[in-house]
Amino acid sequence: MNYRAIVDESINKIKDSQVDMLGASHSDGEYKYLKGQTDAYVRTVQDIDKIYNDDRTNVTILEIGSFYGAVSVSLKTIGYNISALDIPEYYNSQSVRDLYEKCSIPFAGVNLRSYQLPYESNSFDMVVICEVIEHLNFNPLPVLKEINRILKKGGLLYIGMPNQAHITKRVKLAIGKSIHSGIDDFFAQLDRNDNMIVGLHWREYTLTETIQMIEKMGFDAISQYYYEGGDIRSISFKNLVRKMLYAVPSFRPYQVVVGKKVFTPDHDFWLTEANS
């Protein structure tokens, strides 16, 4: 199956829909962002489809942090029963809701800080949460507990995220530079005319930390890997250096962890305005 062609078709469908996520007239820039993420979307769709070995029609999947729906629309195209969820600010956009409705994908708007997902317990075979957890500016454990609740026994959690131990970050720290978002991004996040509302990385994780988190929240880590992102096949000095550095897996910029639900955690979390 040509997953790249499927993702490209999905992105073009989004472009044709003229979605303006926050009404800030940034649709061209957001389309450019989607195109720049094509490799990541292809990887995600391919990984998921290989897991289920062509048994698609009976598989129910929820994508959390679906954004414009490049992954959701692609999975829907090849036959999966997919639902999507993102923040209320995106859900409030009529053009976004119209896009998901046109693609026959149920779409919900929820702030994960509420720690409640609008789905029945044991209702999904898989939850996909890519490029999301690092954007949470609150404790992620209750979110993982809620994801566990809505997954069927034996259901899968697919996480994609940056690798905090990426070689570039190690070098920055070694020379005294920050690995976090710049201060100007704080202002952009609060600007109603910008689209940085959830653009900041508040906390990135190492692969070991990610596995530790999900295992304490009822999952067995059944698969994990680092990946490069982007195209490093072209011949250039920069790409040759990157290729040599990325020979060390933990130096690569991104990671994927797949967890299988094996038990329901019974943590009695104390949730307050202060500790979230």
KOLVOVO-388433 format. One record per atom (N, C-alpha, C, O): y, x, z. Coordinates in pm, whole numbers, plus 50000, padded with zeros to 5 digits. Atoms other than C-alpha are relative to their C-alpha. Layout:
% KOLVOVO-388433
YXZ;...
END
This chain:
% KOLVOVO-388433
498805008450000;500005000050000;501255008850000;501305018850071;498774992250009;503465012849912;500994994950104;501814986150077;499165004649889;505215008850247;501485002849974;502344994950014;498604997050029;508395025650126;500624989449910;501754985149931;499495010350089;508775000449846;500244987050075;501214979850049;499855012349921;508274972050095;501245000750087;502004991150095;498824998449915;510914985850332;501274999949915;502274993849953;498825000050089;513324992550044;500354985749957;501524982049951;499775013950040;512874956549930;500634992050114;501514983750092;499465007049883;513574944050282;501465003750022;502294995050051;498624995649980;516744964950311;500914994149892;502044990249921;499205006050107;517954952349973;500214985050024;501274979649991;499865014249967;517294916750087;501104998150106;501874988650100;498965000549897;519474923650392;501385002249937;502344995249970;498734997350067;522214938150172;500484987849922;501654984249927;499645011750080;522124907849942;500474988450086;501214979750040;499625010949909;522524885150246;501415001750056;501944992650120;498634997649955;525914901050322;500174997450150;501104990550193;499945001849856;525234902350694;501165008150058;501345019850024;498924993349928;528244910850910;499734997850149;500114987650206;500585001849868;526744916751252;500984995150106;500694985450176;499055003449894;529814914851476;501324994649944;502314993750016;498785005150059;532344900651233;501105010349990;502295006949987;499024989150002;534024934751218;500155006049860;500775016549844;499904995450140;533704938650837;499435014049982;500005022349911;500654987050010;531344968250875;498694999149922;497845007949937;501285002150066;528584955150649;499605011849912;498425015249905;500334988550086;528824984750407;499505011750084;498525018250047;500434989149914;528565009950688;498664997450065;497855006550083;501275003449939;525714991350848;498865000849899;497745004549935;501004998350105;523854990250515;499685014949982;498525018649964;500224985650011;524345028050490;499145005050115;498275013550096;500824996249885;522895031350840;498544996149976;497635004050003;501365004550028;519855010850737;499305009549903;498155013349925;500584990950099;519265033150435;499665013450064;498655019550030;500264987449933;519515063650658;498814999650093;498245010050126;501145001749910;516795049450884;498714996449926;497704993249988;501155004550079;514395041750598;498715007050041;497685000450057;501224992749965;511925069150691;499404995050131;498184993750144;500495005049872;511705056351049;499394986249984;498354983450044;500555013450021;511175020550932;498655000749929;497724993549964;501264998450074;508465031550688;498905004750095;497784999550092;500994994949904;506705051150963;499514988950092;498314987750117;500375010649907;506765021351199;499104989649933;498054986149987;500795010250071;505474996050945;498625005449965;497624998449980;501284993950037;502765019850827;499105001850121;497904998850115;500794998249877;501645028251183;499384986750043;498194986150076;500485013049953;501354991451274;498924994649908;497904989449955;500975005450095;499504981750958;498685007550007;497625001649986;501254992249988;496985009951005;499234996150126;498004996750128;500665004249876;496264997751358;499134987849977;498024986950029;500715012750016;495204963351240;499104999449878;498454989249855;500974998950109;493294974450930;499934987649912;498854982249887;499895011050096;494484946550701;499704986250058;499744976349985;500205013149938;493694918550952;501364995150051;501634995650170;498615002549966;497284906450945;500294985650042;501104983450132;499585014049986;497354868650939;499834994750143;500544985450182;500245004949865;496034864251294;500705008450107;500455006750226;499344990949907;498264890851451;501434995250027;502224993449934;498665004349960;501364879851646;500755012050057;500275018750148;499214988349962;504084906151687;501414995750036;502004987249970;498595001749964;507444906151865;500695013449984;500235023550037;499174988050007;510074931651767;501234998050088;502034988950064;498835000249912;512604937952044;501005010449949;500645021949925;499014991250058;515844952951919;499865000549849;499895011149787;500325000950144;515234940651565;501195003049910;501015005849792;498794996950076;518864946151453;500054991249874;499984979049885;499965007850123;519064935451088;498634995449952;498534987349860;501335005050033;515304931051068;499255007649894;498335002149834;500714992450104;514194958850833;498505000850030;497684999349939;501424999349964;510924962651025;499394986150002;498314983949947;500535013649990;510464925651100;499784993849862;498734987949836;500115005950135;511124914850740;498865006749924;498125000049851;501084992850068;508744941750611;498634995350050;497734993049970;501275004649945;505964931050848;499704985649958;498564982149929;500175013850047;506534894650755;499544999949854;498684992049817;500334999450143;506324903850385;498525003049978;497914997749884;501414996450022;502854918950426;499044991350080;497844994050085;500905010149947;501524889550623;499914998350150;499124990150196;500085001349856;502134893950995;500804988050051;501774983849988;499305010849932;503204865651227;501015006750094;500665010550206;499024991749930;506434881951346;501134991650058;501614982249995;498805005649937;509174871451588;500945011650030;500505023050044;499014989449980;512404890651649;500954996250112;501194984450139;499095002249888;514804894851939;501025011350005;500695023049985;498964989949979;518124912451991;501044994250096;500864983350150;499005004149902;521244909752206;500714987149958;500784984249838;499325012650034;523154876652224;501165001849902;501414993249819;498864997750089;526154892152047;499565000349854;500304995949766;500535000250137;523994897451737;499514986149964;499734981349852;500515013650024;522334863551771;501134990349970;500954980949893;498875009150021;525754847051779;500595000949860;501414992649822;499534998750138;526414859251425;499244990249910;498024991149899;500645009750088;525734830551185;499285006749884;498225002349841;500624993250114;524994854850904;498685006650039;497775007549957;501254994149952;522334872151115;498934989250015;497804990949971;500975010949983;520664839251209;499554994749863;498374991549844;500365004750135;520784828450844;498995009349933;498085004849865;500924990350058;519034860550739;498594997950053;497634997149975;501335001749942;516154855750982;499404986449961;498204985449936;500505013350040;515884818650897;499525000449855;498484994649823;500404999050140;515734826750525;498665007149986;497885004249895;501254992450003;512884850750599;498914993450083;497824998950098;500965007649917;511114824650821;499515008150120;498325008250153;500334992149881;511244847551124;500734994050120;501964993950122;499355004949879;511894831551466;500825011150065;500335022250084;499074989849950;514884849751615;500654995050128;501104983650136;499415003749871;516174849651974;501025010450041;500945022050003;498984991049947;519194864552148;499895000950151;500094990950221;500214998249856;518564879052495;500555013650042;500355023649973;499614987449940;520204905552709;498865004450091;498544997550188;501154995449923;517314925952848;500335002350146;499425003150230;499604998349860;519314931053167;499584988150085;499444989350207;500445011849925;518264895753263;498535001150039;498064993650126;501424997749971;514654908353268;499164987549979;498164985450049;500785011950032;513434875553119;499944998449849;500964998349781;500205002150143;511964870552774;499564985549977;498744980550053;500245014350019;511804835052630;498674996949931;498624989649832;501315001850061;508084835852554;498964997550108;499105001850222;501105002949908;504894823352715;499245012850033;499225022349954;500864988749963;502654847652901;498815000849904;498314990749854;501204997450082;499814863252699;500124993949860;499174988049809;499795006750128;501314852052368;500125009349879;500155004549766;499864990750113;501634883852156;498895010550000;498405014650105;500964989050016;499184909352020;500685013650009;500075023450049;499254987449996;501884935951995;501474997350025;502034987349978;498554999749987;505434942552107;500475013549946;499985024049986;499414988050059;507454967451902;501395001850058;502214992650052;498684997549942;510434983452075;500405014249960;500095023850030;499614987050055;511925011751868;501515001950012;502294992849985;498584996549987;515245029151933;500734990050089;501844985550057;499425009849908;515935005852225;500115005550142;501185005150202;500034996649858;514925019952563;501065010350036;501625009950146;498974989949972;517305049452536;501404994050006;502335000350057;498695006749997;520175024352493;500214991650126;501314986550148;499885008349881;519475006252820;500785007450108;500415018550147;499214993849892;522115013753083;499624993850134;500474992250222;500545005749877;519924998553354;498535003850008;497965009049911;501384996049975;516475003753500;499034993149902;499034980849895;500875006150101;513834998253225;498684994550053;497984987449981;501335003949952;510834991853451;499774984850000;498704980549956;500235014450008;511334953953490;499874994949856;499194984949832;500165003850141;511694951753110;498565002449957;497964994049890;501384996950035;508324968753069;499034990350068;498014986650010;500845009949930;506834945153329;500014986749926;498984980249914;499885012650073;508134915253131;499295000849865;498694991049820;500754998150125;506734929552807;498514998850027;497784992749950;501415001249962;503384933152983;499604985350016;498524981249974;500305014249977;503564896353082;499754992449871;498824984449865;500125007950123;503994883252728;498925005249906;498594998749807;501084994750083;501284905552581;498654994350043;498414992250162;501375004049970;497714893452558;499265011750063;499685023250050;500844989249946;495054913152743;499505008549885;498955003449788;500364991150109;494394943552530;501085001349895;500915008749798;498884999250094;497714938452350;500655013750000;500475021550094;499454986750019;499654968452227;501525000250012;502224990949972;498574997349990;503094982152307;500305012249914;499765023049939;499654989150091;504595003552028;501445004150028;502374996450008;498684994949964;507525025252139;500365011649907;499585021049891;499454988850074;509625047451912;501355003550060;502144994650089;498754996049935;512485067852056;500285014849977;499405022249934;499704985750008;514295101252053;499235007950105;498815002450207;500664991049907;512675130852224;501065007950076;501805015750017;498994993249919;514805143352511;499835015349996;500805022650017;500264985750000;513155177652479;500165006349861;499705017549838;499734994950135;514215182052113;500675013750007;501505016150095;499504986249996;515025218452034;501535000649998;502115009150066;498544999850004;518655210351951;500604997450137;501595003750174;499505003049865;519155195552298;499775011850093;500615014850179;500274988349915;517535225752461;501065010949975;501555017250069;499014989850033;519915248952277;501374996150054;502085004450110;498705004549950;522955227752366;500125002550150;501145007550198;499964997849856;522075228852735;500085014950033;500775018950127;500034985649974;521415266252715;501385006449984;501685016350049;498674994450022;524965272452590;501084991850070;502284993450044;499065007249915;526535248352835;500614987649939;501634982849989;499495012150062;527065218352606;499214987850046;498054989050086;500665012449960;526255182152685;499064995149891;499294997349772;500925006150096;523325164452522;500234984949993;499484977849927;499745014349994;524855130252588;501114995949904;501785004349844;498955005250086;527195107952393;501375005150046;501605007050165;498674995249968;530795120052374;500844989350067;500554977450056;499135009249928;533535104252582;500664990049906;500864978449943;499395009250096;535135089252271;499094988149971;499564977149941;500945011150023;531975068452228;500114989450109;499834977750084;499795009849893;532705051952564;501094990149959;500974978149981;498925008750045;535935038652418;499554991349883;499904979649875;500475007550117;534235028252093;499114988450044;499134977749982;500895010649953;531665008052288;500794987850048;500304976650041;499195010849945;534474987252441;501024994549900;501854986149935;499075004250105;536354982352113;499404988449922;498374990049856;500545011950067;535834947251974;499985001549849;499294994049780;499974997950145;536594960451625;499045010949955;499005014449837;500994989950033;533864986851641;498624993850014;498484982750067;501355005549988;530094982051619;499155008750093;497935009550076;500704991149908;529185005951901;499564992850127;499274999350228;500265007649878;528444977852148;498735004650072;498705004850195;501224994849938;524924991252207;499645013549940;498475017349937;500274987750072;525305024452028;499755012350085;499305022550033;500134988249916;525205047952326;498575002250049;497854992650077;501274996549936;522115066352449;500315003350145;500865013950175;499704997849857;522365062852826;498965008750067;499275015950162;501074992149937;519015078952908;498875001849899;498224992149861;501144997150085;516525096052679;498855005150086;499055008950201;501214996949925;512955104352783;499175010349927;499205011349805;501014991350059;510365131152728;498754991849974;498614980650025;501265007050027;506955121452598;499224997850130;498644987150151;500725001149873;505435128252941;500584988850086;499834981150147;499365010649921;507975105453112;499674986249943;499414976850019;500285012950063;507385077552860;498594995450034;498384983750068;501395003449968;503635078652917;499874996550148;499174987050184;500055002849857;504135079853293;500534986050030;499954978750111;499425013349978;506355048853280;499044989049962;498794979850040;500825011250046;504035027353074;498684999250075;498154988350094;501265000449927;500915037653264;500164993550136;499254986950185;499735006549871;502505026453590;500314985149983;500324977550080;499665014050026;503414993553421;498874992749928;499124982649861;501165007550045;499894983653317;499435003749865;498624996349809;500474996050132;499265002852995;499255013350004;499585022150084;500594987150030;496935030352883;500655005449874;500774998249775;499444993850120;498585054452639;498845003849908;498115013349937;501144997550089;496125053552350;500385008649880;499505013349808;499564991750112;498245072552097;501405004950029;502224997550084;498664994649985;501265095252103;500195011649903;499265019349878;499724988650087;502935119551866;501505002249988;502304993150012;498634996550032;506165137451784;500164999649848;499185001749775;499784999150144;507745135251440;501415005049970;502295004950056;498764993150035;510575151651250;501144990349971;502244992150024;498925008750045;512545123151094;500735006649885;500985018749888;499304994450116;514325127450762;499065007749910;497855008449936;500794992850099;513125148150469;500275015050013;501385019549985;499844985549989;512555185250536;499195007249894;498915019149906;500834993950105;510525191150220;500825008049900;500305017349839;499204992850098;513405202950005;500205014550045;500235017650164;499884985749972;513845240549980;501455003550026;502295003349936;498694995149960;516895252250170;499795008250125;498805006650196;500134991549881;517515277850442;499914991650126;499104994350215;499995008749884;518285250250692;498654993450021;498134992950133;501295006849987;515065231650617;498875009750031;497915006050099;501014990149967;513015263550631;500025003350149;498985004850213;499884997449856;514375270550980;499464988250079;498724990050176;500495012049930;513715234651088;498494999249994;497834996150093;501455000750015;510195236150951;499305009750095;498275006350153;500604990249908;509455267551153;500114995250144;499164996250222;499815004749863;510935252951470;499114988050030;498534987150139;500765012249978;509165219651426;498495002449996;497714993150016;501424996749987;505825237751411;499564998250146;498384996250175;500265003249859;506105233551789;500264985150016;501424980950012;499815014650000;505525195851824;501094995050095;501874986250059;499035005149902;507635191252137;501445003549967;502364998750033;498644996950046;510645206151955;500534989449904;501724989249873;499605009950100;510705176751712;500894989350064;500804986950185;498975008749941;513485150951755;499554986150042;500264979450118;500405013849972;511475118651779;498574999450049;497795008850031;501355001849945;508365105051947;499584985549991;500414976449988;500605013350000;506035075251933;498914999750105;498115009150116;501085002249903;503835062052212;499484985849979;500264976349970;500635013150009;501375033352176;499184997850127;498315005850160;500725003249877;500135017052496;499184987349984;499584978249912;500875011850001;497314991952546;500034993550137;499835000350238;499945007149872;497654965352816;498614999450061;497674993950003;501304999749932;494844970953065;500044993050136;499004989550190;499895007949878;496184953953378;501424994550011;502334999149942;498695006049975;499074932553500;500585006050126;500005004250234;499444993749880;501344951853738;500514989550098;501004978950059;499585009749898;502164934754067;501185005350081;501385001250196;498844994649929;505284954454160;500974988650036;501344980549951;499015009949955;507644932954365;501375006649993;501915011250094;498734992950019;510834946954220;501154992750068;501294980550057;498795005149936;514014942054422;501135001549900;501635012649880;498994999550105;516574933154155;501344995450055;501494984050100;498655003249955;520224934354252;501005005049897;500645012149804;498954994950089;523524940454078;500175015050014;500615021849921;499784985949974;523554974854236;498935008949938;499265019549883;501064990750041;520164989054140;499504997849858;498565004649816;500445002050139;519824975653786;500805008949905;500575008549785;
END
